[in-house]
Amino acid sequence: MIFGGLVAWPPGTAFSAFGNPDGGREGRGELPGGAVWAWQAKYLFKLDSDEFQQIAESVDRVLATEPTLERYYVLLPYNPPAGDTQKTKSAWTKWNEYVAKWQATAGVAGRAVTFEYIGETQLNSCLLQPSQVGRLRYWFDLDTFSEDRFRAIAARAEADAGGRYTPELNVELPIAAVFDGLARTPAFEHDIRTALAVLRKARGIYGLSTPEEQPELFKPAISTLDECLDRLDEAVADAITQARRPDGVLPDLAPLIEATGAPLDTVADLLRQHCLRDRYYTGNAGSLYHQISAIESTISGSNELRAGRALPAHRVARTPSRCSAAFAAGARAKELHGPDRQPSDKTAARTPDLLMR
């Protein structure tokens, strides 16, 4: 809180840290004008009634302890869900309701207090800064790469190369993306997010179309394919979450990708057997053909995403991409250390006799 960059403290702020009992704050910063910003950290991994009760007790104590309190930070290694339903309120909605209640309590005493939540994303971003290498090691027994360490490695490599090294000569290779996976950089997470977005776009907003011909055959086949794609979607979404964490374990996508093969073949065969008319697919069959083609292209891209982790080399159709190298590196780092096609809106689609594989 003091040195990690989580809060932009005004110059001249005087800091204090407290033991138990702490009066509702683990630390405080007294600004030059006398106003106080305080904070309380909780090692909690959910936000429900019991957790909010703990926080509320701290808020009550700090309001009584700090008469000049202006800002209060609550830190949890947890990003609160924000999806409300008809039956339940999300943790984020509950947080905002509690904040309104606490502000009203402070207002009765003629005080205006701001309450701010600092969660997992902010804490991870802070701890992965080069300046926080020591704290990451001390508190979590985790290693990370600092700028000084990289400079030392580069200087040693340059010295070993001697006259063979020319800074102007640089060849970009996919292997360079390995460092995105090792360091869990924002670019690494972005690549996985892109893969998930492409998969969802290929499936379409309203799901896979069911042809008018032989719907009793298509519906179970499409349902099976949807189940496989749902599991793959869930795993890629989990990979995004794990990519943010220094010690996150990336899921193995290999069996989930392999599982889509047979259902895709089944739907493609049904299309060819029952819907192909003079080399055209029409109506919903045309829409489904485009969706299947886009999904197959996406699955190929997903193979690249995790190429080298579990897939045999002879099954990789193309050179592993920048994203695949990063994903494999990101997965292996944990082991070592503890053309998208858009669906057409036309009613007919020109196609070869066999769906392209």
HULINDA-V15638 format. One record per backbone hydrogen bond with DSSP energy under -1.0 kcal/mol. NH is the residue of the N-H (numbers start at 1). CO is the residue of the C=O. If there is no record, write none. Layout:
nh=NH co=CO
nh=NH co=CO
This chain:
nh=9 co=7
nh=13 co=10
nh=14 co=30
nh=16 co=28
nh=18 co=26
nh=25 co=22
nh=26 co=39
nh=27 co=39
nh=28 co=16
nh=29 co=37
nh=30 co=14
nh=31 co=35
nh=34 co=31
nh=36 co=68
nh=37 co=29
nh=38 co=71
nh=39 co=27
nh=40 co=73
nh=42 co=75
nh=44 co=42
nh=52 co=48
nh=53 co=49
nh=54 co=50
nh=55 co=51
nh=56 co=52
nh=57 co=53
nh=58 co=54
nh=59 co=55
nh=60 co=56
nh=61 co=57
nh=62 co=58
nh=63 co=59
nh=64 co=60
nh=65 co=61
nh=66 co=62
nh=69 co=66
nh=70 co=36
nh=71 co=36
nh=72 co=114
nh=73 co=38
nh=74 co=116
nh=75 co=40
nh=76 co=118
nh=78 co=76
nh=85 co=88
nh=92 co=81
nh=94 co=90
nh=95 co=91
nh=96 co=92
nh=97 co=93
nh=98 co=94
nh=99 co=95
nh=100 co=96
nh=101 co=97
nh=102 co=98
nh=103 co=99
nh=104 co=100
nh=105 co=101
nh=106 co=102
nh=107 co=103
nh=108 co=104
nh=110 co=107
nh=111 co=106
nh=114 co=70
nh=116 co=72
nh=118 co=74
nh=123 co=119
nh=124 co=120
nh=125 co=121
nh=126 co=122
nh=127 co=123
nh=128 co=124
nh=129 co=126
nh=132 co=129
nh=133 co=130
nh=136 co=132
nh=137 co=133
nh=138 co=134
nh=139 co=135
nh=140 co=136
nh=141 co=137
nh=142 co=136
nh=150 co=146
nh=151 co=147
nh=152 co=148
nh=153 co=149
nh=154 co=150
nh=155 co=151
nh=156 co=152
nh=157 co=153
nh=158 co=154
nh=159 co=155
nh=160 co=156
nh=161 co=157
nh=162 co=158
nh=164 co=161
nh=165 co=162
nh=169 co=166
nh=176 co=173
nh=177 co=174
nh=178 co=175
nh=179 co=176
nh=180 co=177
nh=181 co=177
nh=182 co=178
nh=183 co=179
nh=185 co=180
nh=189 co=185
nh=190 co=186
nh=191 co=187
nh=192 co=188
nh=193 co=189
nh=194 co=190
nh=195 co=191
nh=196 co=192
nh=197 co=193
nh=198 co=194
nh=199 co=195
nh=200 co=196
nh=201 co=197
nh=202 co=198
nh=203 co=199
nh=204 co=200
nh=217 co=214
nh=218 co=214
nh=219 co=215
nh=221 co=217
nh=222 co=218
nh=223 co=219
nh=224 co=220
nh=225 co=221
nh=226 co=222
nh=227 co=223
nh=228 co=224
nh=229 co=225
nh=230 co=226
nh=231 co=227
nh=232 co=228
nh=233 co=229
nh=234 co=230
nh=235 co=231
nh=236 co=232
nh=237 co=233
nh=238 co=234
nh=239 co=235
nh=240 co=236
nh=241 co=237
nh=242 co=238
nh=243 co=239
nh=244 co=241
nh=245 co=242
nh=248 co=245
nh=257 co=253
nh=258 co=254
nh=259 co=255
nh=260 co=257
nh=261 co=258
nh=264 co=260
nh=265 co=261
nh=266 co=262
nh=267 co=263
nh=268 co=264
nh=269 co=265
nh=270 co=266
nh=271 co=267
nh=272 co=268
nh=273 co=269
nh=274 co=270
nh=275 co=271
nh=277 co=280
nh=280 co=277
nh=281 co=349
nh=283 co=347
nh=285 co=282
nh=287 co=283
nh=288 co=284
nh=289 co=285
nh=290 co=286
nh=291 co=287
nh=292 co=288
nh=293 co=289
nh=294 co=290
nh=295 co=291
nh=296 co=292
nh=297 co=293
nh=298 co=294
nh=299 co=295
nh=300 co=296
nh=301 co=297
nh=302 co=298
nh=303 co=299
nh=304 co=300
nh=305 co=301
nh=306 co=302
nh=309 co=306
nh=315 co=312
nh=316 co=313
nh=325 co=321
nh=326 co=322
nh=327 co=323
nh=328 co=324
nh=329 co=325
nh=330 co=326
nh=331 co=327
nh=332 co=328
nh=333 co=329
nh=335 co=331
nh=336 co=332
nh=337 co=333
nh=349 co=281
nh=351 co=279
